[in-house]
Amino acid sequence: MYKRLISKKVYLNTFNSKANFTGKYLSAPKCSFNCIRGYSKFNGNYNVHSAKKYDNNNNNNNSRFSLFAAVAATVITVGTTAIITSNKSDASFLSNTSSVLNKPPIDPKEVVKHNKPDDCWIVINNVVYDLTDFIAKHPGGPDIIQSNAGKDVSAIFNPLHASDVIDKYIKPECQLGPLKEPLPESYICPPLTPGETAEDVARKAELRDKLPPLDSLINLYDFEYLASQILTKQAWGYYSSAADDEVTYRENHAAYHRIFFKPRILINVKECDLSTTMLGTKMDLPFYVSATALCKLGNPSEGEKDIARGCGMGEFNLTQMISTLASCSLKEIVEAKVNDKQTQWFQLYVNADRKITDNLIKNVEELGLKAIFVTVDAPSLGRREKDMKIKFDPSKTPEITNEDKSHKKQQNTRGASKALSTFIDPSLTWNDVIDIKKKTKLPVVIKGVQCTADILKAAEIGVDGVVLSNHGGRQLDFSRAPIEVLAEAMPILKEKGLDKKLEVYIDGGVRRGTDVLKALCLGAKGVGLGRPFLYANSCYGKDGVNRLKEMLADEIEMNMRLLGVTKISDLKPEYLDMISLHARSVNVPKDNLYQEVYIPSTTVEFLDE
């Protein structure tokens, strides 16, 4: 028994003869570090599978994770492989369940024989698939499949994939049939939790059960801090990472601090109206949820569905932009809406196989989404180093016979971001955008525009709008902050008479209602937020999303009154002092909360002995 400091928290640790960890939390000085520098290495695998659902009105909304600590304390044994997940079927996950389950059952002994790259069977939710021909096409790369050939990969697959992905990419003849009985426990893969120790799992489970009541959270930074403490290193690394030195990520936010207000006084501001119009649709609020991938990394059971629910709860409906790379199917997310007045948009990554893209567009139209946002700033995904350090690592599984070691070494540096990148076509051009516009009657907006010249080009080809964005600082480091591009571009658009023909949106770095107001004053039609809603959803699910929405709406309404305006259309550049915007070296007021929750990337570590 000994005391151990874990991320500035003191625990009393006990290991029994089987090296099972139990930890009693002793003290909790506030801490901003999710990623402990020296990752301990355990040879055993362990279960972090959730067991409980959200309780809508309970302060302890995340009790579904309360079994984490118990599992971690009982299944980890050093030097041996522990058994983790149940083999319980989730037939609802498969849209072609009836046809697959009507095939003859397959014996587990037969499955485990097909355990090589050139003869690769896997089990997902009690159904057997032959992925031999699919390995090379897998958007996440071949390693994760090859390393688990002949195994049940349900615990790896479910948090990272939409429910309809199998039908989209796996041929019917490769969907072999139901599993006759569960595989041996040693052939059931644990969830991917790279970089986590038993202590991490137990600590985060305890913190999830101690999340404060929602009404005690008063700003967006509260969600970010809580998420940094309870998310797995993999989820936090993917959500929070940005490109290279993360200069642009920080500048996106810092640029707002170089803009000040010039409020007017003695104006009747008793009634304030936050509603506006975007792409021809009346909206309750001037901001929206920007598209983010893999929501199930933070909210394993509900993912993007809880964002849809939270957007429709309460007094206001909030627009949700749905990612091509969502971890729930588009149909599931659309059906999760809680009322018919909710608006949803679709963010489109254009696939190299244009038939896939055409089918996506058709599906978007059939499901009633209101616009298509084509992402154009990701011909290649940026070097997101925090994510790369917490990589999808197949090293805990047996070596693959005759595998090319140099290839494995290269693939082993891929983080969650890189695992998604092969879905995206790097050859996308303006002509492709024109072609997409011809294929749909929906408004088409291009997302990821970063200079005035491209804004003018977008207006020339006739798209309905642009989103000024640098992908949340995740692409080219030292790209300018979108608010700076907005300030430069809008006067030129007005001069050319294009400001009424092309709607301009903005995202990146927004954490306050004052940030939203500054963008609206400069001419933005709407303002997107991505990470804050990820963090709220990860901590509290739909209730967190609704709470964040209400927080930001309250901030906007209060500051509109203080600024001397009563409706969104009143917001003009005249309310802003812009003199310091372009002076990037100027001292700005320190944002203590932003600095407190920001976690930088770290340098490489020596191996443990």
C-alpha positions as CSV (number, residue, x, y, z in Angstrom):
1,M,0.0,0.0,0.0
2,Y,1.4,3.4,-0.9
3,K,0.4,6.9,-1.8
4,R,0.5,7.9,-5.5
5,L,0.2,11.3,-7.1
6,I,-2.0,11.0,-10.2
7,S,-2.4,14.2,-12.1
8,K,-2.0,16.3,-9.0
9,K,-4.5,14.2,-7.0
10,V,-3.4,11.9,-4.2
11,Y,-4.7,8.3,-4.1
12,L,-4.2,5.5,-1.7
13,N,-3.3,2.5,-3.8
14,T,-3.6,-1.1,-2.9
15,F,-2.5,-4.1,-5.0
16,N,-3.5,-7.6,-4.1
17,S,-1.6,-10.8,-5.0
18,K,-3.1,-10.6,-8.5
19,A,-2.1,-7.0,-9.0
20,N,-5.6,-5.8,-9.0
21,F,-5.8,-2.0,-8.5
22,T,-8.0,-0.3,-6.0
23,G,-7.7,3.3,-5.4
24,K,-9.3,5.6,-2.8
25,Y,-9.3,9.2,-3.6
26,L,-7.7,11.3,-0.9
27,S,-7.5,14.9,-2.0
28,A,-8.4,16.9,-5.1
29,P,-6.5,20.1,-5.7
30,K,-7.7,21.5,-9.0
31,C,-5.8,20.2,-12.0
32,S,-5.8,20.8,-15.7
33,F,-3.9,17.7,-16.9
34,N,-5.6,14.8,-18.5
35,C,-2.5,13.4,-20.1
36,I,0.0,12.2,-17.5
37,R,3.5,12.5,-19.0
38,G,4.8,9.0,-18.0
39,Y,2.3,6.4,-19.1
40,S,2.6,3.2,-17.1
41,K,2.5,0.1,-19.2
42,F,0.2,-2.8,-18.3
43,N,0.4,-6.0,-20.3
44,G,-3.1,-6.9,-19.3
45,N,-6.1,-5.6,-21.0
46,Y,-9.1,-4.2,-19.1
47,N,-12.7,-3.4,-19.5
48,V,-13.9,0.2,-19.6
49,H,-17.3,-0.7,-21.0
50,S,-20.2,1.4,-19.7
51,A,-23.1,-0.2,-18.0
52,K,-25.7,2.5,-17.2
53,K,-27.8,5.0,-19.1
54,Y,-28.1,8.7,-18.5
55,D,-30.6,9.8,-15.9
56,N,-32.3,12.8,-17.4
57,N,-33.0,14.8,-14.2
58,N,-30.4,13.3,-11.8
59,N,-27.4,15.4,-10.9
60,N,-25.3,12.2,-11.3
61,N,-26.1,12.0,-15.0
62,N,-23.1,9.9,-15.8
63,S,-23.7,7.1,-13.4
64,R,-23.6,4.8,-16.5
65,F,-19.8,4.9,-16.0
66,S,-19.9,3.9,-12.4
67,L,-18.8,0.3,-13.1
68,F,-15.5,1.5,-14.6
69,A,-13.6,1.4,-11.3
70,A,-15.0,-1.9,-10.2
71,V,-14.1,-3.5,-13.5
72,A,-10.6,-2.0,-13.5
73,A,-10.1,-3.3,-10.0
74,T,-11.1,-6.9,-10.8
75,V,-10.0,-7.8,-14.3
76,I,-6.5,-6.4,-14.6
77,T,-3.7,-8.9,-14.0
78,V,-0.2,-8.0,-14.8
79,G,1.5,-10.2,-17.4
80,T,-1.7,-11.9,-18.5
81,T,-4.5,-11.1,-20.9
82,A,-7.7,-10.4,-19.1
83,I,-11.2,-10.9,-20.6
84,I,-13.2,-7.8,-21.1
85,T,-16.3,-7.4,-23.0
86,S,-19.4,-9.5,-23.2
87,N,-20.4,-11.0,-26.5
88,K,-23.9,-9.8,-26.2
89,S,-25.5,-9.3,-29.6
90,D,-26.6,-5.8,-30.7
91,A,-28.8,-6.8,-33.6
92,S,-30.2,-3.2,-33.8
93,F,-26.8,-2.1,-34.9
94,L,-27.2,-3.8,-38.2
95,S,-29.7,-2.6,-40.8
96,N,-29.6,-5.9,-42.7
97,T,-30.1,-8.0,-39.5
98,S,-32.8,-10.3,-40.9
99,S,-30.9,-11.4,-44.0
100,V,-27.6,-12.0,-42.1
101,L,-29.2,-13.8,-39.2
102,N,-31.1,-16.1,-41.6
103,K,-27.9,-17.6,-42.8
104,P,-26.5,-20.8,-41.2
105,P,-24.8,-20.1,-37.8
106,I,-21.0,-20.3,-37.8
107,D,-19.0,-22.2,-35.3
108,P,-16.5,-20.2,-33.2
109,K,-13.8,-22.8,-34.0
110,E,-14.2,-22.0,-37.7
111,V,-13.9,-18.2,-37.1
112,V,-10.6,-18.4,-35.2
113,K,-9.0,-20.3,-38.1
114,H,-9.3,-17.3,-40.4
115,N,-6.8,-15.1,-38.6
116,K,-4.4,-13.9,-41.3
117,P,-4.4,-10.8,-43.5
118,D,-5.1,-12.9,-46.6
119,D,-7.8,-14.9,-44.8
120,C,-9.5,-12.5,-42.3
121,W,-12.8,-13.1,-40.6
122,I,-14.0,-11.0,-37.7
123,V,-17.1,-10.9,-35.5
124,I,-19.1,-7.7,-34.9
125,N,-22.2,-7.9,-32.6
126,N,-22.5,-11.7,-33.0
127,V,-22.3,-11.6,-36.8
128,V,-19.3,-13.0,-38.7
129,Y,-17.8,-11.0,-41.6
130,D,-15.1,-11.9,-44.2
131,L,-13.0,-8.7,-44.5
132,T,-10.1,-10.1,-46.5
133,D,-10.9,-8.0,-49.6
134,F,-11.9,-5.0,-47.5
135,I,-8.7,-4.6,-45.5
136,A,-6.9,-2.4,-48.0
137,K,-10.0,-0.2,-48.4
138,H,-10.6,0.4,-44.6
139,P,-10.6,4.2,-43.9
140,G,-8.8,3.5,-40.6
141,G,-6.0,1.6,-42.3
142,P,-5.3,-2.1,-42.4
143,D,-3.5,-2.6,-39.1
144,I,-6.5,-2.5,-36.8
145,I,-8.3,-5.2,-38.8
146,Q,-5.3,-7.4,-39.5
147,S,-4.2,-7.4,-35.9
148,N,-7.6,-8.7,-34.8
149,A,-8.3,-11.2,-37.5
150,G,-10.3,-14.2,-36.1
151,K,-11.6,-12.2,-33.2
152,D,-14.7,-10.4,-31.9
153,V,-14.0,-6.7,-32.4
154,S,-17.4,-5.3,-31.3
155,A,-15.9,-3.3,-28.4
156,I,-13.5,-1.6,-30.9
157,F,-16.0,-1.2,-33.7
158,N,-19.1,0.2,-32.0
159,P,-17.8,3.5,-30.6
160,L,-16.2,4.5,-33.9
161,H,-18.7,3.6,-36.6
162,A,-22.2,4.5,-37.6
163,S,-24.8,1.7,-37.5
164,D,-25.2,1.6,-41.3
165,V,-21.5,1.5,-42.2
166,I,-21.5,-2.2,-42.7
167,D,-24.2,-2.2,-45.3
168,K,-22.4,0.6,-47.1
169,Y,-19.0,-1.0,-47.3
170,I,-19.3,-4.7,-46.8
171,K,-20.7,-6.8,-49.7
172,P,-23.6,-9.1,-48.8
173,E,-21.6,-12.2,-49.7
174,C,-19.0,-11.1,-47.1
175,Q,-21.6,-10.9,-44.4
176,L,-21.3,-14.6,-43.5
177,G,-23.9,-15.2,-40.8
178,P,-24.6,-15.2,-37.1
179,L,-22.1,-16.6,-34.6
180,K,-23.3,-20.0,-33.3
181,E,-22.0,-19.3,-29.7
182,P,-19.6,-16.8,-28.2
183,L,-15.9,-16.9,-29.0
184,P,-13.5,-18.0,-26.3
185,E,-12.8,-15.1,-24.0
186,S,-9.2,-14.7,-25.3
187,Y,-10.6,-13.9,-28.7
188,I,-12.8,-11.1,-27.6
189,C,-11.1,-7.7,-28.0
190,P,-11.3,-5.0,-25.3
191,P,-12.2,-1.4,-26.1
192,L,-9.4,0.7,-27.5
193,T,-8.0,2.7,-24.6
194,P,-4.4,3.4,-25.6
195,G,-2.2,5.1,-22.9
196,E,-4.6,4.2,-20.1
197,T,-3.5,2.4,-16.9
198,A,-5.8,0.8,-14.4
199,E,-5.3,3.8,-12.2
200,D,-6.4,6.1,-15.0
201,V,-9.6,4.1,-15.5
202,A,-10.5,4.0,-11.9
203,R,-9.7,7.7,-11.3
204,K,-11.8,8.8,-14.2
205,A,-14.7,6.5,-13.3
206,E,-14.8,8.0,-9.8
207,L,-14.6,11.6,-11.2
208,R,-17.5,10.8,-13.6
209,D,-19.6,9.8,-10.6
210,K,-18.7,13.1,-8.9
211,L,-19.6,15.4,-11.8
212,P,-21.1,18.6,-10.3
213,P,-24.8,19.3,-11.0
214,L,-25.4,21.1,-14.3
215,D,-26.8,24.2,-12.7
216,S,-23.5,24.8,-11.0
217,L,-21.7,25.2,-14.4
218,I,-21.7,28.8,-15.5
219,N,-19.5,29.0,-18.6
220,L,-18.2,26.9,-21.5
221,Y,-14.8,26.5,-19.8
222,D,-16.4,24.5,-17.0
223,F,-17.4,21.8,-19.6
224,E,-13.9,21.8,-21.1
225,Y,-12.2,21.3,-17.7
226,L,-14.5,18.5,-16.7
227,A,-14.0,16.8,-20.0
228,S,-10.3,17.0,-19.7
229,Q,-10.5,15.0,-16.5
230,I,-12.9,12.3,-17.4
231,L,-12.4,11.5,-21.1
232,T,-10.1,8.7,-22.1
233,K,-6.7,9.9,-23.4
234,Q,-7.8,8.7,-26.8
235,A,-10.9,10.8,-26.8
236,W,-9.2,13.9,-25.3
237,G,-6.3,13.6,-27.7
238,Y,-8.7,13.5,-30.7
239,Y,-11.0,16.2,-29.5
240,S,-8.5,18.8,-28.2
241,S,-5.6,18.3,-30.6
242,A,-4.6,20.9,-33.1
243,A,-1.9,21.2,-35.8
244,D,1.8,21.3,-35.0
245,D,2.5,23.9,-32.3
246,E,-1.2,24.8,-32.0
247,V,-0.5,28.5,-32.7
248,T,-3.5,28.9,-34.9
249,Y,-5.7,27.0,-32.4
250,R,-4.8,29.6,-29.7
251,E,-4.9,32.5,-32.2
252,N,-8.5,31.7,-33.2
253,H,-9.5,32.6,-29.7
254,A,-6.9,35.3,-28.9
255,A,-8.0,37.3,-32.0
256,Y,-11.3,38.0,-30.4
257,H,-9.5,39.6,-27.5
258,R,-8.0,42.2,-29.7
259,I,-11.5,43.5,-30.6
260,F,-13.3,45.8,-28.2
261,F,-16.8,47.2,-28.0
262,K,-18.1,50.8,-28.4
263,P,-21.5,50.4,-26.6
264,R,-24.3,52.9,-26.9
265,I,-26.4,54.1,-24.0
266,L,-29.9,55.3,-23.1
267,I,-31.6,52.9,-25.5
268,N,-34.7,50.8,-24.6
269,V,-33.4,47.3,-24.4
270,K,-36.2,45.8,-22.4
271,E,-37.0,43.3,-25.2
272,C,-34.2,41.5,-27.0
273,D,-34.7,39.2,-30.0
274,L,-32.0,36.6,-30.7
275,S,-33.7,35.1,-33.7
276,T,-32.2,35.4,-37.2
277,T,-32.4,33.7,-40.6
278,M,-29.8,31.4,-42.1
279,L,-30.0,30.0,-45.6
280,G,-33.7,30.9,-45.8
281,T,-34.7,29.3,-42.5
282,K,-35.8,31.2,-39.4
283,M,-33.5,30.3,-36.5
284,D,-34.0,30.9,-32.8
285,L,-30.3,31.6,-32.2
286,P,-27.5,33.2,-34.2
287,F,-25.1,30.3,-33.5
288,Y,-25.1,26.6,-34.4
289,V,-23.3,23.3,-33.5
290,S,-20.5,22.8,-36.0
291,A,-19.8,19.4,-37.4
292,T,-17.5,17.2,-35.3
293,A,-16.6,13.5,-35.9
294,L,-16.7,10.6,-33.5
295,C,-19.0,11.8,-30.8
296,K,-19.2,8.3,-29.4
297,L,-15.6,8.6,-28.1
298,G,-17.0,10.9,-25.4
299,N,-20.6,9.6,-25.2
300,P,-20.3,5.9,-26.1
301,S,-24.0,5.0,-26.0
302,E,-25.6,8.0,-27.7
303,G,-23.0,10.0,-29.6
304,E,-24.4,12.6,-32.0
305,K,-28.0,11.5,-31.1
306,D,-27.7,13.3,-27.8
307,I,-26.5,16.5,-29.5
308,A,-29.7,16.3,-31.7
309,R,-31.8,15.9,-28.6
310,G,-30.1,18.7,-26.7
311,C,-30.5,21.1,-29.6
312,G,-34.3,20.6,-29.5
313,M,-34.7,20.8,-25.7
314,G,-35.8,23.9,-23.7
315,E,-36.8,27.3,-24.9
316,F,-34.7,27.5,-28.1
317,N,-34.1,25.2,-31.0
318,L,-30.4,25.1,-32.1
319,T,-29.2,24.1,-35.6
320,Q,-27.0,21.0,-35.7
321,M,-24.4,20.4,-38.5
322,I,-23.9,16.6,-38.8
323,S,-20.5,15.3,-39.9
324,T,-19.9,12.8,-42.7
325,L,-17.7,11.0,-40.1
326,A,-20.3,10.9,-37.3
327,S,-20.3,7.8,-35.2
328,C,-24.0,7.4,-35.5
329,S,-25.8,7.0,-38.8
330,L,-27.4,10.0,-40.4
331,K,-30.8,8.4,-40.1
332,E,-30.3,7.8,-36.4
333,I,-29.3,11.4,-35.8
334,V,-32.2,12.8,-37.8
335,E,-34.7,10.5,-35.9
336,A,-33.2,11.7,-32.6
337,K,-34.7,15.2,-33.0
338,V,-37.2,16.0,-30.4
339,N,-39.4,18.3,-32.5
340,D,-40.2,19.1,-36.1
341,K,-38.9,22.7,-35.9
342,Q,-35.3,21.6,-35.5
343,T,-32.9,22.4,-38.4
344,Q,-30.1,20.1,-39.3
345,W,-27.4,20.6,-41.9
346,F,-24.9,18.1,-43.4
347,Q,-21.2,18.5,-43.5
348,L,-19.8,16.7,-46.6
349,Y,-16.4,15.2,-47.0
350,V,-16.1,14.4,-50.7
351,N,-15.0,10.8,-51.3
352,A,-12.7,9.8,-54.1
353,D,-15.4,7.4,-55.1
354,R,-18.0,9.9,-56.3
355,K,-20.8,7.3,-56.2
356,I,-20.4,7.3,-52.4
357,T,-20.7,11.1,-52.4
358,D,-23.7,11.0,-54.7
359,N,-25.5,8.5,-52.5
360,L,-24.7,10.6,-49.4
361,I,-26.3,13.7,-51.1
362,K,-29.3,11.7,-52.0
363,N,-29.7,10.4,-48.5
364,V,-29.3,13.9,-47.1
365,E,-32.2,15.1,-49.3
366,E,-34.4,12.2,-48.5
367,L,-33.9,12.7,-44.7
368,G,-34.9,16.3,-44.9
369,L,-31.7,18.1,-44.0
370,K,-31.7,21.8,-45.0
371,A,-28.2,22.4,-46.4
372,I,-25.0,20.8,-47.5
373,F,-21.7,22.2,-46.2
374,V,-18.7,20.9,-48.3
375,T,-15.5,20.8,-46.4
376,V,-12.7,22.2,-48.6
377,D,-9.8,22.7,-46.1
378,A,-8.7,19.1,-45.6
379,P,-7.0,17.7,-48.7
380,S,-4.7,16.1,-46.1
381,L,-5.3,16.2,-42.4
382,G,-2.9,18.2,-40.3
383,R,-0.3,16.9,-37.9
384,R,-2.3,16.8,-34.7
385,E,0.4,15.7,-32.4
386,K,-1.6,15.2,-29.2
387,D,-3.8,12.8,-31.2
388,M,-0.7,11.1,-32.7
389,K,0.7,10.4,-29.3
390,I,-2.5,8.6,-28.3
391,K,-2.6,6.4,-31.4
392,F,-4.7,3.5,-32.5
393,D,-2.1,0.9,-31.3
394,P,-2.5,-2.7,-32.3
395,S,0.7,-3.6,-30.4
396,K,-1.2,-5.5,-27.6
397,T,-2.3,-8.1,-30.1
398,P,-0.2,-11.0,-31.4
399,E,2.2,-10.3,-34.2
400,I,0.9,-10.9,-37.7
401,T,2.7,-13.7,-39.6
402,N,5.1,-12.4,-42.3
403,E,3.9,-8.9,-41.8
404,D,6.0,-6.1,-43.3
405,K,7.5,-4.6,-40.1
406,S,8.5,-1.3,-41.7
407,H,4.8,-0.8,-42.9
408,K,3.6,-1.6,-39.4
409,K,6.0,0.9,-37.9
410,Q,4.7,3.6,-40.2
411,Q,1.1,2.8,-39.6
412,N,1.6,2.7,-35.9
413,T,2.0,6.5,-35.8
414,R,-1.6,7.1,-37.0
415,G,-3.9,8.8,-34.5
416,A,-7.7,8.9,-34.7
417,S,-7.4,11.8,-37.1
418,K,-5.2,10.0,-39.6
419,A,-7.3,6.9,-39.3
420,L,-10.2,8.9,-40.8
421,S,-8.2,10.7,-43.5
422,T,-8.4,8.1,-46.2
423,F,-12.1,8.8,-46.6
424,I,-11.3,12.2,-48.0
425,D,-10.4,13.0,-51.6
426,P,-7.3,15.2,-51.9
427,S,-8.1,16.0,-55.5
428,L,-11.2,18.1,-54.8
429,T,-11.4,21.3,-57.0
430,W,-13.8,24.2,-57.7
431,N,-15.2,22.1,-60.6
432,D,-16.3,19.4,-58.1
433,V,-18.1,22.0,-56.0
434,I,-19.9,23.2,-59.1
435,D,-20.8,19.6,-59.9
436,I,-22.2,19.0,-56.4
437,K,-24.3,22.2,-56.7
438,K,-25.8,20.8,-59.9
439,K,-26.8,17.5,-58.1
440,T,-28.9,19.0,-55.3
441,K,-31.6,21.5,-54.8
442,L,-30.4,22.2,-51.3
443,P,-28.3,25.2,-50.5
444,V,-24.6,24.5,-50.9
445,V,-22.0,26.1,-48.6
446,I,-18.2,25.6,-48.7
447,K,-16.6,25.2,-45.3
448,G,-13.0,26.0,-44.7
449,V,-12.4,29.3,-46.7
450,Q,-9.5,31.2,-45.4
451,C,-8.8,34.2,-47.6
452,T,-10.8,37.0,-49.4
453,A,-9.8,35.8,-52.9
454,D,-11.5,32.4,-52.3
455,I,-14.6,34.0,-50.9
456,L,-14.9,36.0,-54.1
457,K,-14.3,32.9,-56.1
458,A,-17.1,31.1,-54.1
459,A,-19.5,34.0,-54.9
460,E,-18.5,33.7,-58.6
461,I,-19.4,30.0,-58.9
462,G,-22.7,30.6,-57.2
463,V,-22.6,28.8,-53.9
464,D,-25.0,29.9,-51.3
465,G,-22.5,30.6,-48.6
466,V,-19.0,30.1,-47.1
467,V,-17.8,29.2,-43.7
468,L,-14.6,31.1,-42.7
469,S,-12.8,28.3,-40.8
470,N,-9.4,26.7,-40.4
471,H,-10.8,23.5,-39.1
472,G,-10.4,24.6,-35.5
473,G,-6.7,25.1,-35.9
474,R,-6.3,21.4,-36.9
475,Q,-5.0,21.9,-40.4
476,L,-2.3,24.5,-41.4
477,D,-0.7,26.0,-38.4
478,F,-0.2,29.8,-38.6
479,S,-3.3,30.2,-40.7
480,R,-5.1,33.4,-39.8
481,A,-8.0,33.5,-37.3
482,P,-11.4,33.4,-39.1
483,I,-12.5,36.6,-37.3
484,E,-9.5,38.4,-39.0
485,V,-10.5,37.0,-42.4
486,L,-14.1,38.1,-41.8
487,A,-13.0,41.7,-40.9
488,E,-11.0,41.9,-44.1
489,A,-13.5,40.3,-46.4
490,M,-16.9,41.9,-45.5
491,P,-16.1,45.4,-46.6
492,I,-14.9,44.1,-50.0
493,L,-18.1,42.0,-50.4
494,K,-20.2,45.0,-49.6
495,E,-18.2,47.1,-52.1
496,K,-18.9,44.6,-54.8
497,G,-22.5,44.2,-53.9
498,L,-22.0,40.5,-52.9
499,D,-22.8,40.7,-49.2
500,K,-26.5,40.0,-49.8
501,K,-25.9,37.2,-52.3
502,L,-23.4,35.2,-50.3
503,E,-24.0,34.3,-46.7
504,V,-20.8,34.3,-44.6
505,Y,-20.5,32.0,-41.5
506,I,-17.6,31.6,-39.1
507,D,-16.3,29.1,-36.6
508,G,-13.2,28.6,-34.5
509,G,-12.1,29.9,-31.1
510,V,-15.6,31.0,-29.9
511,R,-16.1,30.6,-26.2
512,R,-18.2,33.5,-25.1
513,G,-21.4,35.4,-26.1
514,T,-19.2,38.4,-26.7
515,D,-17.3,36.4,-29.3
516,V,-20.5,35.7,-31.2
517,L,-21.5,39.3,-31.0
518,K,-18.2,40.5,-32.5
519,A,-18.6,38.1,-35.4
520,L,-22.2,39.2,-36.0
521,C,-21.2,42.9,-35.9
522,L,-18.6,42.2,-38.6
523,G,-21.3,40.7,-40.9
524,A,-21.3,37.0,-40.1
525,K,-24.7,35.4,-40.7
526,G,-24.1,32.7,-38.0
527,V,-21.4,31.4,-35.7
528,G,-20.4,27.8,-35.2
529,L,-19.0,26.0,-32.1
530,G,-17.6,22.5,-32.2
531,R,-15.4,21.5,-29.3
532,P,-17.6,23.1,-26.6
533,F,-20.6,21.0,-27.6
534,L,-18.4,17.9,-27.8
535,Y,-17.3,18.5,-24.2
536,A,-20.8,19.2,-22.9
537,N,-22.1,16.0,-24.7
538,S,-19.2,13.9,-23.3
539,C,-19.9,15.0,-19.7
540,Y,-23.7,15.3,-19.5
541,G,-25.2,14.1,-22.8
542,K,-28.2,15.9,-24.1
543,D,-28.7,17.8,-20.9
544,G,-25.2,19.2,-21.2
545,V,-25.8,20.3,-24.8
546,N,-29.0,22.0,-23.7
547,R,-27.3,23.7,-20.8
548,L,-24.5,25.0,-23.0
549,K,-27.0,26.3,-25.5
550,E,-28.8,28.2,-22.8
551,M,-25.6,29.6,-21.3
552,L,-24.5,31.1,-24.6
553,A,-27.9,32.4,-25.3
554,D,-28.0,34.1,-21.9
555,E,-24.6,35.7,-22.5
556,I,-25.6,37.0,-25.9
557,E,-28.8,38.5,-24.7
558,M,-27.2,40.2,-21.7
559,N,-24.4,41.6,-23.8
560,M,-26.8,42.8,-26.5
561,R,-28.5,44.9,-23.8
562,L,-25.2,46.2,-22.6
563,L,-24.1,47.0,-26.1
564,G,-27.4,48.9,-26.8
565,V,-29.0,46.7,-29.4
566,T,-32.3,44.7,-29.3
567,K,-32.1,42.5,-32.4
568,I,-29.4,40.7,-34.4
569,S,-29.9,42.9,-37.5
570,D,-28.9,45.9,-35.4
571,L,-25.3,44.6,-34.9
572,K,-22.9,46.6,-37.1
573,P,-19.1,47.2,-37.4
574,E,-19.7,50.6,-35.8
575,Y,-20.1,48.9,-32.4
576,L,-16.5,47.6,-32.6
577,D,-13.0,49.1,-32.0
578,M,-10.8,47.1,-34.5
579,I,-7.6,49.1,-34.1
580,S,-5.6,46.2,-32.5
581,L,-7.0,43.2,-34.5
582,H,-4.0,42.8,-36.9
583,A,-1.4,43.6,-34.2
584,R,-0.7,39.9,-33.3
585,S,2.2,40.8,-31.0
586,V,0.2,43.3,-28.9
587,N,-0.5,42.4,-25.3
588,V,-4.2,41.5,-24.8
589,P,-6.1,40.9,-21.6
590,K,-5.1,37.6,-20.2
591,D,-7.9,35.0,-20.5
592,N,-7.3,33.1,-17.2
593,L,-10.0,30.4,-17.8
594,Y,-8.8,29.7,-21.4
595,Q,-5.2,29.3,-20.2
596,E,-6.4,27.1,-17.3
597,V,-8.1,24.5,-19.5
598,Y,-5.6,24.6,-22.3
599,I,-3.3,21.5,-22.3
600,P,-0.3,21.7,-24.6
601,S,1.3,18.8,-26.4
602,T,4.2,17.2,-24.7
603,T,7.6,15.9,-25.8
604,V,8.5,12.2,-26.3
605,E,9.1,10.0,-23.3
606,F,11.8,7.4,-22.6
607,L,10.6,3.8,-22.4
608,D,9.9,2.4,-19.0
609,E,12.3,-0.3,-18.0
